Amino acid sequence: MNVYEDHVTIMETNHEGTGRERIFNIYIRENGQGHLRLWCEEDESFDCYHVGYALTLAPVQDMFARVRGGK
């Protein structure tokens, strides 16, 4: 996992039980109602397993708080 200013890059291991790894980004974006939320590029969703997982990580929580506080 790498945390940047506006997104986090996550490596998912054993994707769907295949033993493969995949790397994708989760960005901070505005949803349709003007609220900042985490958005998964893999699932093109604000509400998926990856977003839920990312929200449990302290570095992601810190990044999200910094961005939300700065807006």
N, C-alpha and C positions, 0 to 999 in steps of 0.2 A: 504494500500500500504506500502510495506517495500522496501527500497532501500539498496542494498548491494554493495560490491566492483565491481562486474561484472554482476549483474543482478538486476531486480526488480520483486517483487512478487505482483501481483494485484489480488484483489477479484472483480469479476464481479457479480453484483446483477441482479436479474430478468432475468437470461439467457434465451434468446429467448421467453420472455413473460411467462415463466413457474413459476416465483416466486422463482426459485432456485438460489443458489449462487454457484459459482465455483472459485477455486483459481488456478492460473497458473503463470509461470515465463516467463519473457522476458529477454533474454540474449544478451550480446554484442558478436557478432561472425563475422568472416571474411566471406564475400560473395565469390562467385567464381572468382571475379576479384581482390581479395586482399584488399578490402575496409572493414573497420569495420562498421557494421550496427547492428541495433536492430533486434533480431530474436525471434519470438513468438513460444513457445513450443506447445501451444494449436493448432495453425493452421499450424505449421511447415512452417512458412513463414517469409520473410523479409518485406512483403508488405501486411499487413492486418489491419483491424480496430484497433486491440489492439496495434499494433506498432504505428499507427498514433496517437492514444490517448496517449500512453506513452510519445511520443515526445512533447506533449503539457505541460507536467508536469515539473516544474522547477527543482525538485530534480533529475529527470531522465536526464534532459539536463545537469545538473552539473556532474552527474556520467559519462555520455557519454563523456563530454568534458575532464574530468580527465583521463579517459582510453585512449582516442584518443591522448591526449597530451603526455601521458607516453609511447606511442609506438614509 
